[in-house]
Amino acid sequence: MSNQEDIVIVSAVRTPFSRFESAMADIPSIDLGVIVMKEALRRVGIKPDEVDDLYYGSCIPAEYALETDVPGRQATLLAGFPAENNSVSLDRACCSSLTALRLGVMSIRAGEARTAMAVGSENMPRTPHLAPGLRSGKRLGHIKLIDCLFELGYKSKGFNSVALDAGEVAVEHGVTREMQDAWAQGSQEKYALAFAAGKIKVGEEIIPVVIPQKKGDPIVIDKDESPRKTTLEALAKLKPIYGSPTVTAGNAPPLSAGASAIIMMTASRAKELGLKPLATIVATVSSATDPRGIATIPAQTIEKALKRAGMTIGQMDLIEINEAFAAMPLVSTKLLAGGDEKVWKQLLDKTNVNGGAIAMGHPVGASAARITMTMAYELARRGGGYGVAAICGGLAQGEAIIIRV
Ligand SMILES: CC(C)(COP(=O)(O)OP(=O)(O)OC[C@H]1O[C@@H](n2cnc3c(N)ncnc32)[C@H](O)[C@@H]1OP(=O)(O)O)[C@@H](O)C(=O)NCCC(=O)NCCS
């Protein structure tokens, strides 16, 4: 039964997620954000001035640095929000768009907002190389260019690459390279089946990106660009990346562009506006652990969310754990199963049922809202139920949400 003070999701949409070489690679992440913000509002007939607080996640600052800063503020103004709109641009790595959602929930609970929007936007392929030191001049010698996408940059401050930590911790938990490859193949297969069944479609999760051309028809991107057919044999041949014992280009997600947006309000406000909620938010939590524990943090965050909701993992009909690598859903579900092989298998069977980031892509700041909406639309298709979605973010931060449909 829904309570009028419950906070509900009334609109949820994303762009397709691009491959590295893509027509989308030239579109600033700010403009991708504008597309989803406008569409999320249009679908429910809400005007921009009705959104009291907007939280905007993005976590490759070198990309939006091409437009200077405050990407959320720029996107709201470009999307036609009034100059008086409150927005916050935030970076909690891959967790960012769920952090945005959690802050929106807090704004509504605190009485600061009646309607809030969470946005995540990223264009990883557009990230320029950095040339530090040139401002003060270079008298002699070669100029060094930095690629902050390479190994995702944490090494410069002495941290391991995420792929190294995730792979090592996976092996310590008995999650082998073969298991990670099998999960990756399953992700591609599940996505292909879901797509063929019309589950990842325009008008529901997806809004197409239309790119005008100087001559001729515009390019229209209306589906995720990265899914591919693969075999266990082909996956087994790939070499590990970034010093990892197990992570390869096949069991990791690609580097993508994409954006997602979710609108929230109280159930009573939705009723006033005549809107049918897509989902009710039961709990939103964040957490963090030692950076090395990046593959375990989804489990820790899900446990915190379940405790907050007074529920158990067995009560969840669906689970989404972002495939930062295949290691994350495998290690985290194993931990949630408490080492019980039978329970582990049951949890895996309801995890990422339509595939995950390995197939769809992972435009980091946009992915957390993506897993939330993929799960909400799937629960709706099944006639309702409970779901928990969790994501890990740079240096072992976590964010999780429990929803009821
Ligand atoms: C892994 C990564 C380095 C690969 O980049 P890339 O080399 O440009 O990727 P490609 O798509 O060209 O794949 C590399 C090779 O693997 C192959 N490959 C990739 N996926 C495959 C699959 N599922 N099956 C078989 N082969 C596959 C490609 O065909 C390619 O082979 P080639 O070199 O013979 O052409 C990059 O995608 C990456 O950094 N991903 C991780 C992103 C990340 O860390 N996200 C955040 C997590 S916290």
The ligand as a Tripos MOL2 file, in Angstrom:
@<TRIPOS>MOLECULE
LIG
   48    50     1     0     0
SMALL
NO_CHARGES

@<TRIPOS>ATOM
      1 C1         38.8810   -2.4190  -21.6240 C.3       1 LIG1
      2 C2         39.2330   -1.2190  -22.4750 C.3       1 LIG1
      3 C3         40.6480   -0.7360  -22.1460 C.3       1 LIG1
      4 C4         39.1770   -1.6660  -23.9350 C.3       1 LIG1
      5 O1         39.3950   -0.5990  -24.7650 O.3       1 LIG1
      6 P1         39.6270   -0.8180  -26.3310 P.3       1 LIG1
      7 O2         40.9280   -1.5180  -26.5200 O.co2     1 LIG1
      8 O3         39.4120    0.4710  -27.0280 O.co2     1 LIG1
      9 O4         38.4090   -1.8060  -26.6140 O.3       1 LIG1
     10 P2         38.0610   -2.7000  -27.8540 P.3       1 LIG1
     11 O5         36.5860   -2.7170  -27.9910 O.co2     1 LIG1
     12 O6         38.8570   -2.3030  -29.0600 O.co2     1 LIG1
     13 O7         38.4860   -4.1460  -27.3610 O.3       1 LIG1
     14 C5         39.8280   -4.5720  -27.3360 C.3       1 LIG1
     15 C6         39.9280   -5.9190  -28.0420 C.3       1 LIG1
     16 O8         39.1150   -6.8460  -27.3190 O.3       1 LIG1
     17 C7         38.1760   -7.4330  -28.1750 C.3       1 LIG1
     18 N1         36.9340   -7.6570  -27.4320 N.ar      1 LIG1
     19 C8         36.3010   -6.7680  -26.6590 C.ar      1 LIG1
     20 N2         35.1840   -7.3240  -26.1530 N.ar      1 LIG1
     21 C9         35.1310   -8.5760  -26.6210 C.ar      1 LIG1
     22 C10        34.2150   -9.6420  -26.4800 C.ar      1 LIG1
     23 N3         33.1180   -9.5240  -25.7160 N.pl3     1 LIG1
     24 N4         34.4610  -10.8060  -27.1110 N.ar      1 LIG1
     25 C11        35.5630  -10.9300  -27.8860 C.ar      1 LIG1
     26 N5         36.4680   -9.9550  -28.0790 N.ar      1 LIG1
     27 C12        36.2420   -8.7920  -27.4630 C.ar      1 LIG1
     28 C13        37.9920   -6.4360  -29.2970 C.3       1 LIG1
     29 O9         37.5040   -7.0360  -30.4710 O.3       1 LIG1
     30 C14        39.3770   -5.9110  -29.4670 C.3       1 LIG1
     31 O10        40.1250   -6.8500  -30.2200 O.3       1 LIG1
     32 P3         41.2120   -6.3460  -31.2990 P.3       1 LIG1
     33 O11        42.2560   -5.6020  -30.4980 O.co2     1 LIG1
     34 O12        41.6780   -7.6210  -31.8900 O.co2     1 LIG1
     35 O13        40.4580   -5.4600  -32.2520 O.co2     1 LIG1
     36 C15        38.2410   -0.0430  -22.2500 C.3       1 LIG1
     37 O14        36.9770   -0.3690  -22.7750 O.3       1 LIG1
     38 C16        38.1080    0.2410  -20.7810 C.2       1 LIG1
     39 O15        38.9500    0.9220  -20.1920 O.2       1 LIG1
     40 N6         37.0420   -0.2700  -20.1390 N.am      1 LIG1
     41 C17        36.8760   -0.1890  -18.7100 C.3       1 LIG1
     42 C18        36.1410    1.0470  -18.3580 C.3       1 LIG1
     43 C19        36.0840    1.2060  -16.8800 C.2       1 LIG1
     44 O16        37.0440    0.9430  -16.1720 O.2       1 LIG1
     45 N7         34.9220    1.6760  -16.4040 N.am      1 LIG1
     46 C20        34.7440    1.9850  -15.0350 C.3       1 LIG1
     47 C21        34.7310    0.8220  -14.1620 C.3       1 LIG1
     48 S1         34.8810    1.3640  -12.4930 S.3       1 LIG1
@<TRIPOS>BOND
     1     1     2 1
     2     2     3 1
     3     2     4 1
     4     2    36 1
     5     4     5 1
     6     5     6 1
     7     6     7 2
     8     6     8 1
     9     6     9 1
    10     9    10 1
    11    10    11 2
    12    10    12 1
    13    10    13 1
    14    13    14 1
    15    14    15 1
    16    15    16 1
    17    15    30 1
    18    16    17 1
    19    17    18 1
    20    17    28 1
    21    18    19 ar
    22    18    27 ar
    23    19    20 ar
    24    20    21 ar
    25    21    22 ar
    26    21    27 ar
    27    22    23 1
    28    22    24 ar
    29    24    25 ar
    30    25    26 ar
    31    26    27 ar
    32    28    29 1
    33    28    30 1
    34    30    31 1
    35    31    32 1
    36    32    33 2
    37    32    34 1
    38    32    35 1
    39    36    37 1
    40    36    38 1
    41    38    39 2
    42    38    40 1
    43    40    41 1
    44    41    42 1
    45    42    43 1
    46    43    44 2
    47    43    45 1
    48    45    46 1
    49    46    47 1
    50    47    48 1
@<TRIPOS>SUBSTRUCTURE
     1 LIG1         1 GROUP 0 **** ****
